[in-house]
């Protein structure tokens, strides 16, 4: 695509200049914009999400009939499921995470489900020292239910017992490892998707470094659901890290 916006090709395709500029900003040609618009996708950022999930305009009708959003399609793609498999597994009641665990022979985990207080609460109350129930460490322990006791202990030992710590602990990530993921700029849910695929913070950092993605951009691209190779391709087309951050925010705005 050209380095400066030319409205003529977009107008020739029936797309007003102002809207054409939005499609051009996301490096989508008039032909691509027309195909997405015919499929009912009028937001270029959403079109890029669908495209990153390897969903083409002709498949949008089936996705909408199944109430599959672009953000969820991207999550299925991130767990290496094609669209047909994703739709079939959804009909069976599976989430991408559960389906991924089952595919790899692991008991399904659901880190977002609340759990009743269990052994972790009982065993760690002594560590918290008993006493005033308003104590923030006790409240931290109590809210985590039966999360692994050693994981909870790792946060208490570092006096990191705020809401963010609880979000990491609920995903069974100990405090030192959580801090490593934070150094990469990833959030608990984003890191969890890598963890479920057997990746460590170092492995993720190495993959993005080898791809030539600047460290300060990694969280934006990874959080948007792109692989290092997909990010390289998007950057070569002129898509920016700021736009990747927009895609990342769209995922946050449309939780599964």
C-alpha positions in Angstrom: 0.0 0.0 0.0 1.1 3.6 -0.6 2.7 5.6 2.2 0.0 8.3 1.9 -3.7 8.0 1.8 -5.4 8.1 -1.7 -9.2 8.2 -1.3 -9.8 7.5 -5.0 -9.6 3.7 -4.9 -11.9 3.6 -1.9 -14.4 6.0 -3.4 -14.4 3.9 -6.5 -15.3 0.9 -4.3 -18.2 2.9 -2.9 -16.5 3.8 0.4 -16.6 7.4 1.5 -13.1 9.1 1.8 -13.4 9.5 5.6 -14.2 5.8 6.1 -11.7 4.8 3.5 -9.0 6.5 5.5 -9.9 4.3 8.5 -9.5 1.1 6.4 -6.3 2.4 5.0 -4.9 3.2 8.5 -5.3 -0.5 9.3 -3.6 -1.4 6.0 -6.7 -2.9 4.5 -7.1 -2.4 0.7 -10.3 -1.2 -0.9 -11.0 -4.8 -2.0 -10.5 -6.1 1.5 -12.6 -3.4 3.0 -15.4 -4.1 0.5 -15.4 -7.8 1.4 -15.6 -7.1 5.2 -18.3 -4.5 4.7 -20.4 -7.0 2.7 -20.0 -9.4 5.6 -21.3 -6.8 8.0 -18.0 -5.8 9.5 -17.7 -2.1 9.4 -15.0 -1.6 12.0 -11.5 -2.0 10.5 -10.0 -3.0 13.9 -12.6 -5.8 14.2 -11.8 -6.9 10.7 -8.1 -7.2 11.6 -9.1 -9.3 14.7 -11.1 -11.6 12.5 -8.3 -11.8 10.0 -5.7 -12.5 12.7 -7.9 -15.4 13.9 -7.7 -16.7 10.3 -11.4 -16.1 9.7 -12.4 -14.7 6.3 -15.4 -12.6 5.4 -17.3 -15.5 3.9 -17.2 -17.2 7.4 -18.6 -14.3 9.3 -22.2 -15.3 8.9 -21.6 -18.7 10.5 -19.7 -17.1 13.3 -22.5 -14.7 14.1 -25.1 -17.5 13.9 -23.0 -19.2 16.6 -22.6 -15.9 18.5 -18.8 -16.2 18.2 -17.2 -12.8 18.5 -13.9 -11.7 16.9 -12.2 -11.6 20.3 -13.3 -15.2 21.1 -12.3 -16.4 17.6 -8.9 -14.9 18.3 -8.7 -16.8 21.6 -9.5 -20.1 19.8 -6.8 -19.3 17.2 -4.4 -18.5 20.0 -5.0 -22.0 21.4 -4.4 -23.4 17.9 -7.9 -24.4 17.0 -9.3 -23.8 13.5 -12.7 -22.2 13.1 -14.5 -25.5 12.3 -13.1 -27.1 15.4 -13.8 -24.0 17.5 -17.5 -23.9 16.5 -17.9 -27.7 17.1 -16.3 -27.5 20.5 -18.3 -24.5 21.5 -21.5 -26.4 20.7 -20.2 -29.1 23.1 -19.9 -26.5 25.8 -16.2 -26.1 25.8 -14.2 -22.9 26.3 -10.8 -22.6 24.4 -8.9 -23.2 27.7 -10.9 -26.4 28.5 -10.6 -27.7 25.0 -6.8 -27.1 25.0 -6.4 -28.9 28.3 -8.5 -31.9 27.0 -6.5 -32.0 23.8 -3.3 -32.4 25.8 -4.7 -35.0 28.2 -5.0 -32.7 31.2 -7.9 -32.4 33.5 -9.8 -29.2 32.5 -9.0 -26.2 34.7 -11.1 -23.1 35.1 -9.1 -20.5 36.9 -11.9 -18.0 36.8 -14.5 -20.1 38.7 -14.8 -19.2 42.4 -14.0 -22.0 44.8 -15.1 -22.6 48.4 -12.4 -22.1 51.1 -10.4 -25.2 51.4 -7.1 -26.4 52.8 -5.2 -23.3 51.7 -7.3 -21.1 53.9 -7.0 -23.4 56.9 -3.2 -24.0 56.6 -2.3 -20.4 56.0 -4.3 -18.7 58.7 -1.6 -19.7 61.1 0.9 -17.9 58.9 -1.3 -14.8 58.9 -1.1 -14.8 62.6 -4.8 -15.0 63.4 -6.0 -11.9 65.2 -7.9 -9.0 63.6 -10.0 -10.4 60.7 -9.6 -7.1 59.0 -5.9 -7.8 58.5 -5.2 -7.5 54.8 -3.1 -10.7 54.7 -6.0 -12.7 56.2 -8.4 -11.2 53.8 -6.1 -12.0 50.9 -5.9 -15.7 52.0 -9.6 -16.0 52.6 -10.5 -14.6 49.2 -8.4 -17.2 47.4 -10.4 -20.2 48.5 -8.5 -23.5 47.8 -5.8 -22.0 45.7 -2.5 -23.9 46.2 -1.2 -23.0 49.7 2.4 -22.6 48.5 1.3 -20.2 45.8 -0.5 -18.1 48.4 2.5 -18.3 50.7 4.7 -16.8 48.0 2.6 -13.7 47.9 2.3 -13.3 51.6 6.0 -13.8 52.0 6.6 -10.8 49.7 3.8 -8.8 51.3 2.1 -8.6 47.9 -1.5 -9.1 48.8 -3.5 -6.6 46.7 -6.1 -7.2 44.0 -3.5 -7.7 41.3 -1.7 -10.3 43.4 -5.0 -12.2 43.9 -5.6 -12.2 40.1 -2.2 -13.9 39.5 -2.6 -16.3 42.4 -6.1 -17.5 41.2 -4.3 -18.6 38.1 -1.9 -20.7 40.2 1.1 -18.4 39.3 3.5 -17.9 42.2 4.7 -14.4 43.1 8.2 -14.6 41.5 6.9 -15.9 38.3 4.1 -13.4 38.2 6.6 -10.6 38.5 8.5 -12.0 35.5 5.3 -12.0 33.4 4.6 -8.4 34.6 8.1 -7.4 33.4 7.0 -8.5 30.0 4.0 -6.3 30.3 1.5 -9.2 30.3 -1.7 -9.4 32.4 -2.8 -12.4 34.3 -5.3 -13.7 31.6 -2.7 -13.1 28.9 0.0 -14.9 30.7 -2.3 -17.7 31.5 -2.8 -18.4 27.8 0.9 -18.8 27.4 1.2 -20.9 30.6 -1.5 -23.3 29.3 0.6 -23.9 26.2 3.6 -24.8 28.4 5.5 -21.5 27.9 7.6 -19.7 30.5 8.2 -16.0 30.6 11.8 -16.6 29.3 10.5 -18.7 26.4 8.0 -16.0 25.4 10.6 -13.2 25.7 13.1 -15.3 23.6 10.5 -16.0 20.9 9.6 -12.3 20.5 13.3 -11.2 20.7 14.2 -13.7 17.9 11.4 -12.3 15.8 12.9 -8.8 16.1 10.0 -7.2 17.9 11.1 -4.4 20.2 10.7 -5.4 23.9 8.5 -2.4 24.6 6.1 -3.6 21.9 5.9 -7.2 22.9 3.0 -6.9 25.4 0.9 -5.0 22.9 1.2 -7.5 20.1 1.1 -10.6 22.4 -1.8 -9.2 24.3 -3.7 -8.6 21.1 -3.4 -12.3 20.4 -0.8 -12.3 17.7 2.1 -14.7 17.4 5.6 -13.2 16.9 5.4 -14.1 13.2 2.0 -12.5 12.8 3.3 -9.4 14.5 6.2 -9.2 12.1 3.9 -9.5 9.2 1.6 -6.7 10.5 4.5 -4.4 11.2 5.8 -5.0 7.7 2.4 -3.8 6.4 2.7 -0.7 8.5 0.4 -1.6 11.4 1.8 0.0 14.6 2.1 -1.1 18.1 -0.4 1.5 19.1 -2.9 -0.2 16.8 -2.0 -3.5 18.3 -2.8 -2.0 21.7 -6.2 -1.0 20.4 -6.8 -4.7 19.4 -5.7 -5.7 22.9 -8.2 -3.3 24.5 -10.9 -4.7 22.3 -10.2 -8.1 23.8 -10.5 -6.6 27.3 -13.8 -4.9 26.4 -15.3 -8.1 25.1 -14.6 -10.8 27.7 -15.6 -14.3 26.7 
